[in-house]
């Protein structure tokens, strides 16, 4: 009795009608946790549809709330319904394995001086750290099982928008060519800087900088957190192409499809908008 009184206003402010309403509210919230999927209702259909697209329960709930098309399940409810169901549990994103990168890119003597002349991240404008503007990128490569093949990735810091290119063989010149090609499609007002790691595959950075008309900086050695957006996105790509994948067996079409999927997944830090929406400045479009 004392608990009932204390949680509903105390001895002098207790209101039995208000207490009854609060009790019903708590009971309803408790029942939400144990709700079951009913494939005939739009809420369940939307949830399963997005699970099949590779979205996490957190992304599903956040996006449905944003679009307000249907009343979403809570995250725990989705897990409670999905985990016991073998068919549905396979749809949950798996935690990606951490991978060790090796550097075996050959560079010619002329490029060594270029690599030595790289600009440190310490010289990068402070505005880049704030993520207030579009156009500041981070770049890296993901290595395939055959070591010679890689996926070249560039991620825009503010939006998380991803550009990716399949490289069946890697030299500094080829990396530069692909980077220039990728940024030709990006408007001038959305390409201010790129921050790379210290891999020798980026030794031709001066040519990339001139041709792509973008400033290039390099993170400190072994400071992967200075390119955290890129590292995180590479981890998301690894869910589709796990460590040990033969990149020579991947087609450009497959990679394009995965990149499109990642760019159209809502992000919590973007208020559950997608990188595509933020980068292109488009209005919220119906995904549910």
C-alpha positions in Angstrom: 0.0 0.0 0.0 2.8 2.4 0.9 4.5 1.9 -2.5 1.2 2.5 -4.3 0.7 5.8 -2.4 4.3 7.0 -2.7 4.5 6.5 -6.5 1.2 8.3 -7.1 1.7 11.6 -5.3 2.4 10.7 -1.7 0.1 10.8 1.3 -1.3 14.3 0.8 -1.4 14.4 -3.0 -2.7 10.9 -3.8 -5.5 10.8 -6.4 -7.2 7.4 -6.9 -8.4 8.3 -10.4 -5.0 9.4 -11.5 -3.4 6.4 -9.9 -5.8 4.1 -11.9 -4.8 5.8 -15.2 -1.1 5.5 -14.4 -1.6 1.8 -13.6 -3.3 1.2 -16.9 -0.6 3.0 -18.7 2.1 0.9 -17.0 0.2 -2.3 -17.8 0.0 -1.2 -21.5 3.7 -0.4 -21.7 4.5 -3.8 -20.1 2.3 -5.5 -22.7 4.1 -3.7 -25.5 7.3 -5.6 -24.6 5.5 -8.9 -25.1 3.6 -8.1 -28.3 3.5 -10.7 -31.0 4.1 -10.3 -34.7 0.9 -10.5 -36.7 1.8 -10.7 -40.4 -1.7 -9.4 -41.4 -1.1 -5.9 -39.9 1.0 -3.1 -41.6 3.3 -2.7 -38.6 4.6 -6.3 -38.9 4.7 -6.1 -42.7 6.8 -3.0 -42.5 9.2 -4.5 -39.9 9.8 -7.7 -41.8 10.3 -5.8 -45.1 13.0 -3.7 -43.5 14.6 -6.6 -41.8 14.9 -8.2 -45.3 16.7 -5.1 -46.4 19.3 -5.6 -43.7 18.2 -2.9 -41.3 18.7 -3.4 -37.6 15.8 -3.2 -35.2 17.1 0.1 -33.9 17.1 1.5 -37.5 13.6 0.2 -38.1 12.0 1.7 -35.0 13.8 5.0 -35.5 12.8 5.3 -39.1 9.1 4.3 -38.6 8.8 6.9 -35.9 10.3 9.5 -38.2 7.9 8.7 -41.0 5.0 8.1 -38.7 3.3 5.8 -41.1 2.5 3.1 -38.6 3.0 2.7 -34.8 6.3 0.9 -34.4 7.1 -2.0 -32.2 9.8 -1.3 -29.6 13.3 -2.6 -30.3 13.0 -5.3 -27.6 9.7 -6.5 -29.1 11.4 -7.0 -32.5 14.2 -9.0 -30.9 11.7 -11.1 -28.9 9.8 -12.0 -32.0 12.8 -12.5 -34.3 15.3 -14.4 -32.2 13.1 -17.6 -31.7 12.2 -17.6 -35.4 15.0 -19.3 -37.4 13.7 -17.7 -40.7 13.6 -14.2 -39.3 16.7 -14.4 -37.0 18.9 -14.9 -40.1 17.8 -11.4 -41.1 19.4 -9.7 -38.1 22.7 -8.0 -38.8 25.6 -10.0 -37.5 28.4 -8.3 -35.6 31.2 -8.0 -38.0 34.6 -9.4 -37.3 37.5 -7.1 -36.9 40.1 -7.5 -39.6 43.8 -6.9 -39.8 45.0 -5.0 -42.8 48.3 -5.5 -44.5 50.0 -3.1 -46.8 51.7 -4.6 -49.8 51.2 -1.9 -52.5 54.3 -1.3 -54.5 55.3 2.3 -55.2 57.9 3.6 -57.6 60.7 5.7 -56.4 59.2 9.0 -57.7 56.2 8.5 -55.5 58.1 8.1 -52.3 58.9 11.8 -52.3 55.2 12.5 -52.8 54.3 10.3 -49.9 56.9 12.1 -47.7 55.4 15.5 -48.7 51.9 14.6 -47.5 50.0 17.1 -45.4 49.3 16.1 -41.8 45.8 16.1 -40.4 47.2 18.8 -38.0 47.0 21.2 -40.9 43.4 20.4 -41.7 40.9 23.3 -41.2 39.1 23.1 -37.8 35.7 23.3 -39.6 36.3 19.7 -40.8 36.2 18.4 -37.2 32.8 20.1 -36.6 31.0 18.1 -39.3 28.9 21.2 -40.0 29.3 21.2 -43.8 29.1 18.7 -46.6 32.2 17.9 -48.6 34.8 16.6 -46.1 35.7 13.0 -46.8 37.7 10.1 -45.4 39.3 7.4 -47.5 40.8 3.9 -47.2 40.9 0.5 -48.8 39.5 -2.9 -47.7 41.6 -5.9 -48.6 40.3 -9.1 -50.1 41.5 -12.7 -49.5 43.8 -12.5 -52.5 45.5 -9.4 -51.0 46.0 -7.8 -54.4 42.2 -6.9 -54.8 40.7 -4.2 -52.7 37.6 -2.0 -52.3 38.5 1.7 -52.4 36.1 3.6 -50.1 35.4 7.3 -49.6 32.9 8.4 -46.9 31.6 11.9 -46.4 31.9 12.9 -42.8 28.7 14.8 -42.1 26.2 12.5 -44.0 28.0 9.2 -44.0 27.5 9.0 -47.7 29.6 6.2 -49.3 31.5 6.0 -52.6 33.2 2.6 -53.3 35.2 1.2 -56.2 36.3 -2.4 -56.8 40.1 -2.6 -57.5 41.2 -6.0 -58.8 44.8 -4.9 -58.7 46.3 -2.0 -56.8 49.0 0.6 -57.4 49.2 4.1 -56.2 48.5 5.3 -59.8 45.4 3.2 -60.1 44.1 4.3 -56.7 44.6 7.9 -57.8 42.8 7.3 -61.1 39.8 5.7 -59.4 39.6 8.5 -56.8 39.7 11.2 -59.5 37.0 9.3 -61.5 34.8 9.0 -58.4 35.0 12.7 -57.5 34.3 13.9 -61.0 30.6 13.2 -60.3 30.6 15.2 -57.0 29.8 18.9 -57.3 32.5 21.4 -56.3 30.5 22.5 -53.2 30.6 19.0 -51.8 34.3 18.3 -52.1 36.6 20.3 -49.8 38.9 17.7 -48.3 39.9 14.0 -48.0 41.6 12.5 -45.0 43.5 9.2 -45.8 45.5 6.8 -43.7 49.2 6.4 -44.3 49.0 3.5 -46.7 51.4 3.5 -49.6 48.5 3.1 -52.0 47.8 6.8 -51.5 51.3 7.9 -52.5 50.1 9.6 -55.7 48.0 12.0 -53.6 49.4 15.1 -55.2 48.1 14.1 -58.6 44.7 13.2 -57.1 44.6 16.6 -55.3 45.2 18.6 -58.5 42.9 16.6 -60.8 40.0 16.2 -58.3 40.5 19.7 -57.1 40.3 18.7 -53.4 42.6 19.1 -50.5 44.2 15.9 -49.1 45.4 15.3 -45.6 46.8 12.2 -43.8 45.9 10.9 -40.3 48.6 10.1 -37.8 50.0 6.6 -38.0 48.0 4.0 -36.0 45.3 6.7 -35.2 42.4 5.0 -37.0 39.9 7.0 -34.8 40.9 10.1 -36.7 39.0 8.5 -39.6 36.3 7.0 -37.5 33.5 7.5 -40.1 35.4 5.6 -42.7 36.5 2.8 -40.3 32.9 2.4 -39.2 31.6 2.3 -42.8 34.2 -0.2 -43.8 33.0 -2.4 -41.0 29.4 -2.2 -42.4 30.8 -3.2 -45.8 32.5 -6.2 -44.2 29.1 -7.5 -43.2 28.4 -8.0 -46.9 32.0 -9.0 -47.8 33.4 -10.8 -44.7 37.1 -11.3 -44.2 38.3 -14.1 -46.5 36.0 -13.0 -49.4 37.6 -13.3 -52.8 37.0 -9.8 -54.2 37.8 -11.2 -57.7 34.4 -13.0 -57.5 32.5 -9.7 -56.8 31.0 -7.8 -59.7 30.7 -4.1 -59.9 26.9 -4.5 -59.9 27.1 -6.4 -56.6 29.2 -3.7 -55.0 26.9 -0.9 -56.4 23.9 -2.6 -54.9 25.5 -2.9 -51.5 26.6 0.7 -51.5 23.1 1.9 -52.5 21.7 -0.2 -49.6 24.0 1.3 -47.1 23.3 4.9 -48.3 19.6 4.3 -47.9 19.7 2.9 -44.4 18.7 5.4 -41.7 21.4 6.5 -39.2 20.7 7.3 -35.6 23.1 10.2 -35.6 21.2 11.7 -38.6 17.9 11.6 -36.7 17.1 8.4 -38.6 17.4 10.1 -42.0 19.6 8.3 -44.6 23.0 9.3 -45.8 21.5 9.7 -49.3 18.8 12.2 -48.0 21.4 14.3 -46.1 24.0 14.3 -48.8 21.7 15.1 -51.6 19.5 17.4 -49.6 16.3 15.7 -50.7 13.1 15.7 -48.8 12.1 12.7 -46.7 10.9 10.0 -49.0 8.7 7.1 -48.0 10.8 4.0 -47.3 8.1 2.1 -45.3 
